[in-house]
Amino acid sequence: MLWERYIKDFVSYLKIEKGLAHNSIEAYQRDVRLLASYVETQKIKPERVTYKLLTHFVAHLYDLGLSARSQARIISGIKQFFGFLILERYIDTDPSVLLEQPRLGRKLPEVLELNEIDALLDAIDLGTGEGQRNHAMLETLYSCGLRVSELISMRFSDLYFDEGFVRVIGKGNKERLVPVSQRVITEVNAYISDSRTNISIRKGQEHFIFLNRRGAKLTRVMIFTIIKQLAEKIGLKKQISPHTFRHSFATHLIEGGANLRAVQEMLGHESITTTEIYTHLDQRFLSKAILTHHPRNKS
């Protein structure tokens, strides 16, 4: 009965104090009930739960065949529950503080080799206005490591070509400056002075650099479609998207010896941890780096 009372109070707390959505509350409630059903067979009250007992419960979850992600979610719910019991002074110590969540495997997106990027760009017909735009656009996407939303929102006021930078407005309206190659500068300028001048631009769309044939700002779906069609054209087997160009940008920089902090700045990540997720290094590259830079390996 005590478990039911605490769970009921916990649900009220999540609903009223935390303002969580119905599905989230249901998920937390299920997580706690799993623990309750496990310990009630041993007639253990909530305030008698120990860290050791919780570790046994986690082992029980593993024995049930639950995935690491499901285990992590349940543990998160248990931690929330005991945090609530501490807050309400139902218990004096939180047994879940030291409880660790299972490591979640990181599924990294595809990364393109430089020759694959070149093949995609070479497949574009530069004899058309749209082809010239697509070439400049994808070169910018890769060379600057942009998100697709950042690419389609780029304005003339964001170009600082004389200084060798572009200004990017990223997530949370945060601004960053990204170095831009001469190749990008040349291609974007050529598109602006040539193909873009032949478009009848809609009112209010004049500030955007990359426009569709109707003179409006491009959409995310359009960029996805362009990349998908190019991949099919060259027979590329990898499943790619605009994000693949961004991930390739980061990977190629790291493999070329760029500092991880510098890559973090260029990608616009708040946390270095996020950058580490984006940048994957194969074992050969790591081995080479260790053999080259570790003091015990230097002659």
N, C-alpha and C positions, 0 to 999 in steps of 0.2 A: 504493500500500500504506500510505503514511503517513497519508493521509486516513482509511482504514479503521480503522487503529489508534486514531487520535484520536477518531473517532466512537464506536468501541466503548467507549473509556474514558469518553467523555462520557455515553453511555447508562448505564453503571455508576454514574457520579456522580449522575445524575438519579434513578436508582432507589434507591441506597443512602443517599447523603448528603441529597438533597432530598426523597426519599420521594414522588415524583410518581406519579400514577395512570398506568396502562398507556397510555391514550389520549393523555395529554399527552406522555409519552415518545416515543410513535410519531410524534406531530406534530412535535416538536423534531427527531427523527431525519430525517424527510422534508425539513424545512426546510434542514438542514445538507447533506443529500445533493444538494439542488438546487444549492447553491453549489459543492459538490465536483465535480459533473458539469460545471458551467460552467467552472471553472478548470482541471480536469484536461485539457481539450482544449488548453489552453495550457501544460500540464505545469508548473503552479505549485504548490509545496508550501504547506501551511498557514501556515508561518512567513514565507512570502514574499508573502502577501496584503497589499495596501495599501488605504488608504482610497479611492484613485482607482479601484482595481479593483472595490471593493464598490459604488461609485456606478454603475459600468458594469453590474454585476450587477443593481442595482435598476432601471436603465433596461431591462435585458433582461426583468425581470419585467413591466414595463409593456407591453413589446412583445408579451409572451405573452398579453396581454389580461386579466391578473389584476385583480380588484377592488382598490380601495384598502385594504379591510379584510384581504384575503388577503395583500397586500404587507406590511402592517403586522405581521401575524402572523409571516410569514417573517423579516422584519428582526428582530423580537423574538427569534426562535429563533437567528438568527446572532449577535446580541449576547450571548445566553446562552452560546453555544458559545465565543466568543472570551474571554468572562469566565472560563470554565472553563480555557482554555489558559493564561491569565495566572495563575490560581490555582495551577495545577500547574507553572508555570514552563516550559511548553513554548515559550512566546514571551515576548519582552521588552516589546513594546508592543501595545496593543489597537487594531487598525485600524478597529474599528467604533464607537469612542467618539463620533465626530462625525457618525455616520450618522443622518440624520433619517428619521422615519417619515412617510408621506403623511398629509395632513389627512383625517380621517374626517368625512364629513357627519353632522350631528346631525339625526336625524329627531325633530322635536318632536311631542308629542301634540296632539290637538285642544284648543282652548280655547273655552270658552263665553262668549258675550256675556252681559251682565247681564240683558237681556230674555229670553234663552233659559233662564237659571237661574230667573228669575221664572216663566216659562211652565211649567217642570218642576214647580216648587213649587205653582203654581196648579192643576195637574192632579191633585193629591192630594185625595182625598175626606176632608175634616176631620170628617165625620160619623161616622167609625169610629175605634175605638181605635188600630188599626194605621195609619190615615191620620194621626192626630195624632202618633203616634210617628215615622212616616216624615218628616213635615214638620219636626219638631224635629231629627231626626237629620241630614237632608240640609242643613238650615240650619247646623247645627254643623259638618258636614263642610266646607262651603264657607267659612263665616265664620272658621273657625279654621285652615284649610289642613291638615287632618289626613290622615294615611295611613289607609286603611280599617282596618288592624290597630289603630291608635290609637283609632279611633272605637268599635269594638266592645268594646275593653278598658277603656273609660272607666268609672271607679267614682265613687261618691258622694264619696269622700275626695279626688277630684281637682277638685271644684267649689269655687271660691273666688269665688262670685258677688258677695258683699258688697265684695270688693276689685276685682272686674271682671276676674278671670283664671280660666283653667282650667289645671290641671297636666296635662302630657302626658308619658307614658313612651314614648320613641321607641326607635329602633334601638340595640342595645347597652345597653338598660336606662337610657339617658340621659334625664334629666329636663329639661323646659323649661316655662316659663310663657308662655301665649299670651293676649293680651287678648281679651275676649269682648264682643260687642255686647249691648245691652239687648234686642234682638229675640231673640237666642239664649236669653238668660236667661229671658225671658218664656215662650217656647215650650217650653223644657225643663222649667221649673217647672210649666207647665200639664199637660204629659204626665205628669210624676211624680205630681202631686196628683190627676189625673183618670184617664186611661186605665191607667196602671201599677197603680193600686190595685185594678183589676178583674181582675188576672192572678193565678193561683195559682202563686206563685214556687217553683221547685225549691230544695231545700236546697243551699247552697253558691253559689247564683247571686244572692243578695240584694244583693250589693255592686255589681253591674253595673247601669248605668243603662238601657241599651236592651236589651229582652228580646223574645223571640218569643212567640207565643200560648201556648206550652207552659211559659212562665216560665223559659226558659233564655237564656243569652247568644247573641246573633245571630252568624251565621257570615259570613265574607267572601263566600261564594257568594250568600247571601241579599241582601246589599247590592248586589252586581252585578245580581242578578235584578230588584230593585226599580227600579234606575236604568234598566235596559234596557226594562222594561215602561212606565215613564213616557216614555222617549224615543219609543217606538212609539206611545204614546197621543197625543202632540202632533205626530207626524209629523216628528220631528227626523232629519235625514239624516246628521248627524255620528255617527261611531263613538265612543261615550263610555263611561267607566267611572268608578269612584270616584276614580281618579287624576286624571281630567279636572277635577274640582272643586278639587283641590289645586293643579293647574297654573293654573287660572283665578284662584284666590285670589292666587297669586304675581304673575301677569301684571297683574291689575287693580291691585294695590298699586303695582307699578313704574310703570304708566301713570298712576297718580294722584300720582306724585312721591315715593313711599316710598324711603328709603335702602336700597340693596342689602344692606348689613350687617344692617339691621333685619329685612329679609325672610329673610335667612340664619338669624337667630336664631329667628324664628317657625316656619320650616320644619324647624329642627333639623338643619341641614347642618353637617358638620365643616368642609368646604372651601367657600369662596366660589365656586370653579369649578363646583361642583355646582349652586349656586343660579343661576349664569349659564345653565346648561343648561336649568333649569326655566323661567326667565323669558325669553320671547321678545318682542322689541320690533319692530314693523313699521317700515318705512323712514319712513313719515309721522311716527310718534311720535319717532323719532330725529332727524329733520330739525327738528321743532318744538322738541325739547329743545336742540339746538345753536343754533338761531336765538334761543332765549329766554335761554340761559345763557352763551353764549360772549362774552367781553368785546369782541371786535371787532364783534359784531352788536348790542350794546347802544347805544342812543342816548344 
